[in-house]
Amino acid sequence: MSCENCFKGSRLPGEPKGSLVDGAYFHAAAAPTVEGEPKRAIVLLTDIYGLPLTNSKIMADQLSEKVGVDVWVPDLFDGRPPVKQEQLAPLLPDRAGASRGIMSYVRLFFLFITHMFALYRTRPAIGEARARAFIEKLRTEKRYTRIGAVGYCYGGSIGVGLGRSPELVNSLVIAHPGSIKLDDVKLMRVPTSWACAEEDFSFKPHLRNGAEAIFKEREGKEDFVPYEFKDWKGCAHGFAIRPNQSVPEVKAGYEGALVQTVDWFKKSLF
């Protein structure tokens, strides 16, 4: 099931510049692919709010402009995200060290109970199947030969699953993932950059450190793939896609994670 902080949201400024294409958001690269060069794209895997949250579209625009490739944002929820941003935004911390009162926990419990079926219907295994089908379609119909994927929260969990399939995605960025297991990380075979929060109710220290140890243990072996882990001080789960930019450390973490993502794709997709 998706992690609780996946519901916390702060809207990014600006308006989307792309368009909807067959139910997915799309921002085209400023310049077409040069003849003879690999055709590249990035797929952005959303948090639990899906396409209705404008942030994912604005992030797609920024990545397309900064990396110089097409960016797609698929609908992982078939038009029905399990919750809305405004339902849980008042209940969850948006920075490291923020505290919540007992009533926030009570209200959170009842919200999970009332949305239990919707959360099960949209569990990460379902989202991963949709993401796989979408990327396979991009490769077949759009003729992309190199595809990167960046996943935030819920989408980060899906990204870890996609990491088993280097024939599907060539590069990954995982930002504060939702529910994952170290056994899932052991199966990853794709170069991956990890953007980690200082405090994360989902990607807890034993998972974060364990994931890095798995990648590090492969150094010098046949199954080694490039990787990096970066920790962003003062940030909580969700900072890379739903930052409270009135908090200086969170703003810096969001901007830094964006640079991290851009730099990683420039290295690994080109």
C-alpha positions in Angstrom: 0.0 0.0 0.0 1.1 3.6 -0.6 3.0 5.4 2.1 1.2 8.0 4.1 3.3 11.0 3.2 2.6 10.4 -0.5 -0.6 12.4 0.0 1.0 15.6 1.2 1.1 18.3 -1.4 2.3 21.8 -2.2 1.6 23.2 -5.6 4.5 24.4 -7.8 4.1 27.8 -9.4 3.4 28.1 -13.1 1.1 26.4 -15.6 1.8 23.3 -17.7 3.1 24.0 -21.3 2.5 20.6 -22.8 -0.6 18.7 -23.9 -2.6 15.5 -23.3 -2.0 12.8 -25.9 -4.1 9.7 -25.6 -4.6 10.3 -21.9 -1.0 11.0 -21.1 0.7 14.3 -20.5 3.4 15.1 -23.1 6.0 17.8 -23.4 8.1 17.7 -26.6 11.8 18.4 -26.8 12.6 21.8 -28.2 14.6 20.3 -31.0 13.8 17.1 -33.0 16.2 14.1 -32.8 19.1 14.4 -35.2 19.0 11.8 -37.9 21.1 8.8 -36.9 21.0 9.6 -33.2 19.1 7.5 -30.7 15.6 8.7 -30.0 15.3 9.5 -26.3 12.5 10.1 -23.8 11.8 10.4 -20.1 8.7 8.9 -18.4 7.7 10.6 -15.2 5.9 8.3 -12.8 3.6 10.3 -10.5 2.9 10.3 -6.9 -0.5 9.1 -5.5 -2.3 12.2 -6.8 -1.6 11.3 -10.4 -2.3 13.6 -13.3 -4.7 15.9 -11.5 -1.9 17.4 -9.5 -0.3 20.0 -11.7 3.1 19.5 -10.2 3.9 16.4 -12.2 3.1 18.3 -15.5 5.3 21.3 -14.5 8.1 18.9 -13.5 7.8 17.2 -16.9 8.1 20.6 -18.6 11.2 21.4 -16.7 12.9 18.1 -17.4 12.1 18.3 -21.1 13.6 21.8 -21.3 16.6 21.0 -19.2 17.5 17.6 -20.5 16.4 18.2 -24.1 14.2 15.2 -24.6 10.5 14.3 -24.9 8.9 13.7 -21.5 5.7 11.7 -21.0 3.5 11.4 -17.8 1.2 8.4 -18.0 -2.0 8.0 -16.1 -1.2 5.4 -13.6 -4.7 5.3 -12.1 -6.9 5.0 -15.1 -8.4 8.4 -14.4 -9.2 7.6 -10.7 -6.5 8.5 -8.3 -7.5 7.1 -4.9 -7.3 10.4 -3.0 -7.2 14.1 -3.6 -4.5 16.4 -2.4 -6.8 18.6 -0.2 -8.1 15.6 1.7 -4.8 14.9 3.5 -2.7 18.0 3.0 -3.4 19.5 6.5 -2.5 16.2 8.2 1.1 15.5 7.3 4.5 17.1 7.9 6.2 18.9 5.0 9.7 19.1 6.4 12.1 17.1 8.7 11.4 17.6 12.4 7.8 18.7 11.9 5.4 17.3 14.5 1.8 16.3 14.3 -0.9 16.4 16.9 -2.8 13.3 18.0 -5.9 14.4 16.0 -3.9 14.4 12.8 -3.2 10.7 13.4 -6.8 10.0 14.2 -8.1 11.8 11.1 -5.4 10.0 9.0 -6.5 6.7 10.3 -10.1 7.3 9.3 -9.1 8.6 5.9 -7.2 5.4 5.2 -10.1 3.3 6.4 -12.6 5.1 4.1 -10.2 4.9 1.1 -9.1 1.3 1.7 -10.7 -0.1 -1.4 -9.4 2.7 -3.7 -5.9 2.3 -2.3 -6.0 -1.5 -2.9 -7.4 -0.9 -6.4 -4.4 1.3 -7.2 -1.7 -0.6 -5.4 1.8 -0.3 -6.9 1.6 -3.7 -8.6 -1.3 -2.3 -10.7 0.5 0.9 -11.4 3.7 -0.9 -12.5 1.7 -3.0 -15.0 0.3 0.2 -16.5 3.7 1.8 -16.6 5.2 -1.2 -18.3 2.5 -1.3 -20.9 2.9 2.4 -21.5 6.7 2.3 -22.0 6.4 -0.8 -24.2 4.0 1.2 -26.4 6.3 4.1 -26.5 9.1 1.9 -27.8 6.9 0.2 -30.4 4.9 3.2 -31.6 7.1 6.2 -31.0 10.4 4.3 -31.8 12.3 5.5 -28.7 15.5 3.6 -28.3 16.6 5.1 -24.9 14.1 5.7 -22.2 14.7 7.0 -18.7 12.1 7.0 -15.9 11.8 9.1 -12.8 9.5 8.1 -10.0 8.2 10.1 -7.1 6.7 8.5 -4.0 4.2 6.0 -5.4 5.9 6.3 -8.7 9.2 5.6 -7.0 7.9 2.2 -5.9 7.0 1.6 -9.5 10.4 2.7 -10.7 12.1 0.2 -8.4 10.0 -2.5 -10.0 10.9 -1.3 -13.5 14.6 -1.6 -12.5 14.4 -5.3 -13.1 14.0 -4.7 -16.8 17.0 -3.0 -18.5 15.4 -3.9 -21.8 12.6 -1.5 -20.9 14.3 1.4 -19.2 17.9 2.5 -19.6 18.1 4.8 -16.6 16.2 5.5 -13.4 15.8 8.2 -10.8 14.0 7.2 -7.6 12.9 10.0 -5.3 11.7 9.2 -1.8 9.9 5.9 -2.9 6.8 4.6 -1.4 6.5 1.0 -0.1 9.5 -1.1 -1.3 11.4 -4.1 0.0 15.2 -4.7 -0.1 14.5 -7.9 -2.1 13.0 -5.7 -4.8 16.2 -3.6 -4.8 18.3 -6.7 -5.2 16.6 -7.4 -8.5 17.4 -4.0 -10.0 19.7 -4.0 -13.1 19.3 -0.4 -14.3 21.6 2.6 -13.5 19.8 4.5 -10.7 20.1 7.8 -8.9 18.3 8.0 -5.5 17.1 11.3 -4.1 16.5 10.8 -0.4 14.8 12.8 2.4 16.4 13.4 5.8 13.2 12.0 7.3 11.0 9.6 5.4 8.2 7.5 7.0 8.3 5.2 4.0 12.0 5.0 2.9 13.3 4.6 6.4 17.1 4.5 7.3 17.4 0.7 7.2 15.8 0.7 3.7 17.8 3.6 2.4 21.1 2.3 3.8 20.3 -1.2 2.8 19.6 -0.2 -0.8 22.9 1.6 -1.1 24.7 -1.4 0.4 23.2 -3.6 -2.3 24.4 -1.4 -5.1 27.8 -0.9 -3.5 28.3 -4.7 -3.0 28.2 -5.2 -6.7 31.2 -2.9 -7.4 33.8 -4.8 -9.5 31.3 -7.6 -10.4 29.6 -8.4 -13.6 26.2 -7.3 -12.3 27.4 -3.8 -11.3 25.5 -0.8 -12.6 26.2 2.9 -11.9 24.4 4.4 -9.0 24.3 7.3 -6.6 22.5 8.2 -3.4 22.0 11.8 -2.3 20.4 12.9 1.0 18.7 16.3 1.2 18.9 17.9 4.6 15.7 19.3 6.2 13.5 17.5 3.8 10.7 15.0 4.4 9.0 12.5 2.1 7.5 14.3 -0.9 10.0 17.1 -1.1 11.1 16.5 -4.7 7.6 16.8 -6.2 5.5 18.6 -3.6 7.9 21.0 -1.8 6.8 23.7 0.7 9.1 26.3 -0.9 8.5 28.7 2.0 10.9 26.5 4.0 14.5 27.3 2.8 15.9 23.8 3.3 13.0 22.2 1.5 13.2 24.6 -1.3 16.9 23.9 -1.6 16.3 20.2 -1.5 13.7 20.4 -4.2 15.9 22.5 -6.5 18.9 20.2 -5.7 17.0 17.0 -6.5 15.9 18.5 -9.8 19.5 19.3 -10.7 20.4 15.7 -9.6 17.8 14.3 -11.9 18.8 16.4 -14.9 22.5 15.6 -14.5 21.8 11.9 -14.1 19.8 11.7 -17.3 22.3 13.7 -19.2 25.0 11.2 -18.2 23.0 8.0 -18.6 20.8 8.6 -21.6 23.3 10.3 -23.9 
